Amino acid sequence: MRKLRVVALAAALGDCASSSSEIAPAYVSPVAYQSYTCQQLAPEAQSISTRAATLSGAQDSQRSKDGLVTAAAIVVFWPAAFFVGGDKQTAAELSQMKGQMVAIEQASIAKKCAIQFQGKPPAS
């Protein structure tokens, strides 16, 4: 019985949602934004930034929920560990948004637009 609990707990912990800050940007080529003017890059940057912030909040919320379920699984009811699943779709979309932020910033630098994201992810 104890081995079953350990296996269930290990499976649950391995599938917890990642913190939004731990999600690396996906590669997005800055060539996609090469034809944009500075006036076109600005609203695109705002839109991507807003979406990334929304996804970051959702991802961090899911991480908190997964932590609570895992704690319940450890202390009270080990089958609850099977309900820890993270949200891979949110994480993938957040990774894409972070990649677009990097690409927009690179295009901005090339065009001397001075668009920068605060708290931006490190360039990959």
N, C-alpha and C positions, 0 to 999 in steps of 0.2 A: 504494500500500500504506500509505503514511504517513497519507494522508487517512482511510483506513478505520480505522486505529488511533485517530486523533483523534476520529472520529465515535463509535466504540464506547466510548471512554473518556468522552466527554461524555455519552452516553446512560447509562452506568453511574453516573457521579457524580450525575446528575440524579435518579436513582431510589434513592439510598442512604436507609436508614432515618434518620429524624430522632432527635435526642436527646430523651429523655423531657421534659427541661426546656424544650425548644423547642415542645412541643405545647400549643397553647392550649386552654382549656376550651371545650367546646360550651355553647351556651346551654341551661340547664335552668331552667324557671320555679320560683321558690320556692313558688309556689301549690301545687305538688305535695306540699309538706310542711306546708302551712298547718294541716291538721287533726291533725298529730302533736303529741303532748305532749312535754315535755322528756325524759321517761322513754322515749318511743318514738324520739325523735331520736338519743339516745346510741348505742344498738346499731346503728342504721342508719348513723350516722356512722362507727362502728368498722368495719362491714362494707365500706362504700364505700372507706374509707381503706386497708384491707387489700388490697382488689382493685386499687386504684390503685397501691399499692406493688409488687404482683406484676407488674402490667402495665408499670410503669416499669422494673423489672429486665429483663423480657423485651425491651422496646423498646431499652434501652441495650445489651443483649447482641447484638441483631440489628444495631445500629449498628456495634458492634465487629467483628462478622463481615463486614459489608459493607465496612468499612475494610480488613480483611485481604485480602479478595478483590480489591478495587480496587487495592491495593498489588501484589498478585501479577499483576494484569492489566497494570499499568504496567511492571513490571520483567521478568516472565518470559513470561507467556502471555496476550496481549491477548484471546483469545476468552473468558477467564474473566470479563471485564467483563460478559458477558451473564448471569452468575449473581448479579449484584448486584440485589436486588429490593426490599429493605426489607420491611416488614410493615405494609401499610396497614390491615389489620383490627385489629391490636393498637393502632396509633396512633389509629384511630377510637374504639375502646372506651376507651382511656386518656383521650381528649378528653371523652368522655361522663362518665367517672368524675370527672374534674376539674370538669366542669360541675355534677355532682350535689353535689360537695363545696362549691362556691360556693353552690348553692341551699340546702343544709342549713345552712351557716353564716349565710346571710341569714335563714332561718327561725328559727334559734337566736337571732340578735340581736333579731328582732321579738318573740320570746317570752321574752327575757332568760334563756336557758338557759346561756349561757357556754360553748358548744361552739365551739372553734376548732381548726383544723388547723395543725400546724406545717409550715413549708415549703409553705404553700398556694399555689396558683397565683393570679396577680393576677386580681381581679374583672374580668370583661369588660363 
